[in-house]
């Protein structure tokens, strides 16, 4: 059965045009995954729990047609195809950052049915990690690892797993990530309170954070599994 063309809001409005392209279910989450780097179809499907194979294939086809995604063949010996964002697709990072900031207060503790991936915390932490200045920060959680790259111009990007080389290493936990994302805690305060360990970088304001904590109400201790 031929695939139906995508529906449009048919409104001469920039927001409506944007939603014509990225408003369908799963589209922005595909973007979230591809912002971490090129991915094979099987990897995308594994990190988008709940999406059917037909739905994912359809979304990728739509995104290719909209100029948001391209597909290329890896050279031997990989012999596999990967999907990656075009510059137009990568321009959606600020959109996802705004959505993450807006949704952070409602995140709360993971529900029993919630899937969790370490790199899903990358977007909410981009602002906090940009405080460290230009370079690559390797982040380790109990759920896995990701890295954040900050350019000399302040541009930020992130990737799943280990970076080829890093300038700093941060170890923390998911609860602290949520607190940082929701604005309940600064990175300096997290380090000062022992809820995060930072190596290889000086954190502006860390000393100030320690001074502020003295005499203040105790900050909740680090979650189990975060060791010094």
ABEGO torsion letter per residue (X at the ends): XBBBBBBBAGBBBAAAAAAAAAABBGAAAAAAAAAAEBBBAAAAAAABBGBBAAAAAAAAAAAAAAGABBBBBBBOAAGBBBBBBBAAAAAAAAAAAAAAAAAAAAAEBBBAABBBBAAAAAAAAAAAAAAAEBEBBBBBBAAEBBBBBBBAAGBBBBBBEBBABBABBBBBBAAAAAAAAAGABBAAAAAAAGABBBBGBBBBGAAAAAAAABGBBBBBBBBBGBBX
